[in-house]
Amino acid sequence: MASGRVSHRTVACRQLYDDTTHALAVTAMGQVLDLTEEAESASQPIEWQSHALLMPPPSEVVWQVMGHGELTLEVTGERGVSCHGFAVGRLRVNGHINAPLRQRLVSPPLRTVRLRVAGTAASGMLVMPALVNGK
């Protein structure tokens, strides 16, 4: 069961085991790590970008982010096939968020839309799926 805790460790894991009370990882060297005993980090850098969504231009995005952090929530659009779009909307949040954030958007006709979240999140922050509403 997820506790909302964040810890940071860079290691290559071969296997992961999880039940309701413990989470164990086995490294490539055979070392067993009890992930439930990891020390919590005060904050963690995060960055996520969606794949290209084929859809009509969105009229709004509802970001479902709860917790404390310093984040940039961005919507980019593309008119053709490319991997670099232009910004349709951007929110910068610094502080505690305890309700979904509605972002109204106005854009020219688009072929694809991408969503991006980047910044620093405190331990316990939840980043849930965003809702994209079309025109």
C-alpha positions in Angstrom: 0.0 0.0 0.0 1.4 3.4 -0.9 2.3 5.6 2.0 3.0 8.8 0.0 6.6 8.8 1.3 9.5 9.7 -1.0 13.0 8.5 -0.7 15.8 8.5 -3.2 18.3 5.8 -4.1 20.1 5.1 -7.4 20.6 1.4 -7.9 19.8 -1.1 -10.6 17.2 -3.6 -9.3 16.7 -7.1 -10.8 13.6 -7.9 -8.8 11.0 -6.1 -6.7 8.7 -7.8 -4.1 5.8 -6.1 -2.4 3.1 -7.0 0.0 0.9 -4.9 2.4 3.7 -4.3 4.9 7.1 -4.6 3.1 8.7 -3.8 -0.2 12.0 -5.5 -1.0 14.4 -4.9 -3.9 17.1 -7.3 -5.0 20.1 -5.6 -6.7 22.2 -7.0 -9.6 24.9 -7.9 -6.9 22.3 -9.9 -4.9 22.0 -7.3 -2.1 18.4 -7.2 -0.6 17.1 -3.8 0.3 14.0 -3.2 2.5 12.4 -0.2 0.9 10.0 0.4 3.8 13.0 1.3 6.0 14.4 4.0 3.7 14.9 7.5 5.1 12.5 10.0 3.7 13.8 12.8 1.5 12.6 16.4 2.2 12.0 16.9 -1.5 12.4 15.1 -4.8 13.0 16.5 -8.3 10.3 15.3 -10.7 9.8 15.6 -14.5 7.2 13.9 -16.6 5.9 14.4 -20.1 3.0 12.6 -21.8 3.1 11.1 -25.2 1.4 13.0 -28.0 -2.4 13.0 -27.7 -4.3 13.2 -30.9 -7.4 15.3 -30.1 -9.2 18.5 -30.9 -7.7 21.6 -29.2 -8.4 21.4 -25.5 -10.5 24.1 -23.8 -9.2 23.2 -20.3 -6.9 20.9 -18.3 -7.7 20.0 -14.7 -4.4 19.2 -13.0 -4.9 16.8 -10.1 -1.8 17.6 -7.9 -2.0 17.5 -4.1 0.7 18.4 -1.7 3.6 20.9 -1.3 6.0 21.7 -4.0 7.4 24.0 -6.7 6.0 22.8 -10.0 5.6 23.9 -13.6 2.5 22.5 -15.2 2.6 22.9 -19.0 0.5 22.1 -22.1 2.2 22.1 -25.4 0.7 21.8 -28.9 1.9 20.7 -32.3 0.3 21.3 -35.7 2.3 18.6 -37.5 4.4 15.7 -36.7 7.3 16.8 -34.5 8.7 16.3 -31.0 8.9 20.0 -30.1 5.7 22.0 -29.8 4.8 25.4 -28.7 3.4 26.4 -25.3 -0.4 26.6 -25.2 -0.6 27.2 -21.4 1.7 27.1 -18.4 1.1 27.3 -14.6 3.8 27.8 -12.1 2.9 26.7 -8.6 5.0 27.3 -5.5 3.5 26.2 -2.1 0.7 23.9 -0.9 -1.9 22.7 -3.3 -5.1 21.1 -1.8 -7.5 21.3 -4.7 -7.4 20.4 -8.4 -6.1 23.3 -10.6 -8.2 24.3 -13.6 -6.3 25.8 -16.5 -8.4 27.4 -19.3 -6.7 27.2 -22.7 -7.1 29.2 -25.9 -5.2 27.9 -29.0 -5.3 27.6 -32.7 -6.2 24.3 -34.3 -3.7 21.6 -33.1 -2.9 18.1 -34.2 -1.5 16.8 -31.0 -1.2 17.9 -27.3 1.4 17.0 -24.7 1.2 17.5 -20.9 4.3 18.1 -18.8 5.0 18.3 -15.1 8.4 19.4 -13.8 9.9 20.8 -10.6 10.5 19.8 -7.0 7.9 17.9 -4.9 7.9 17.4 -1.2 7.5 14.0 0.4 3.9 12.9 0.2 2.9 14.9 -2.9 0.4 13.2 -5.1 0.5 13.7 -8.9 -2.6 12.0 -10.3 -3.9 11.8 -13.9 -4.9 15.2 -15.5 -8.3 15.6 -17.1 -8.2 17.2 -20.6 -11.5 18.6 -21.8 -12.0 19.4 -25.5 -13.9 22.2 -27.2 
